[in-house]
Amino acid sequence: MDTLSQFKDEFENEYQTTRKFFEAYPENKNDYSPHEKSMKLMPLATHISEIFGWPDTILKTSEVDFANGDFQPKHLSTKEDLLQTLDDNFKSAQESLGQAKEEDLNEYWALKNSGHEVAKWTKYGSIRHALNQITHHRAQLGVYYRLNEIPLPGSYGPSADNQGF
């Protein structure tokens, strides 16, 4: 099985869908959240854009420790920055997936916080988790859009707002 080319195809499909969502991003709603415990709109969208870079990080490292500064979330403020971050991270992921070997996916990769292992998967499982996170958080973004009367692009078919998806 050629898992890496399948991952590239999946990331391409998720990228195209996510880009449509980001093109509909409302600049005047960066601080919107539906609940005090919910992420604000721009940090949520930024998080989604950053997940597209995870395959590059996963394939080049054995772990990320949030407390050690291995990862610092970006603080974006414009739709243009959001789209550029998405594009850049997608490109780096596609390049890393294109250069990797199938056996690289069998190695383990961990998320840590101050040395404490929060999660550990094979690199295959880690990349699969990234894809799951993209779809999960994009659905969350769709709820934010719906609550603000922002028309939703289609994801895996038409939406109530876009029959042509």
Number of C-alpha atoms within 10 A of each C-alpha: 6 8 13 20 14 12 20 19 13 13 22 17 14 19 19 11 18 25 18 16 21 21 13 15 22 15 13 10 14 18 12 15 16 13 8 8 7 10 16 18 22 24 17 19 25 22 22 24 27 20 22 30 22 20 28 21 19 25 24 13 13 15 18 19 17 15 13 12 11 11 11 9 11 13 12 16 15 15 20 14 13 24 21 13 20 24 18 14 21 25 16 17 25 21 14 20 21 13 11 14 14 14 9 14 20 13 14 18 24 20 18 18 16 11 12 11 13 11 12 15 17 17 22 23 16 22 24 15 14 20 19 12 16 21 16 13 16 23 13 16 23 18 15 19 19 13 11 13 9 15 15 20 24 18 20 10 10 13 14 11 13 13 10 10 15
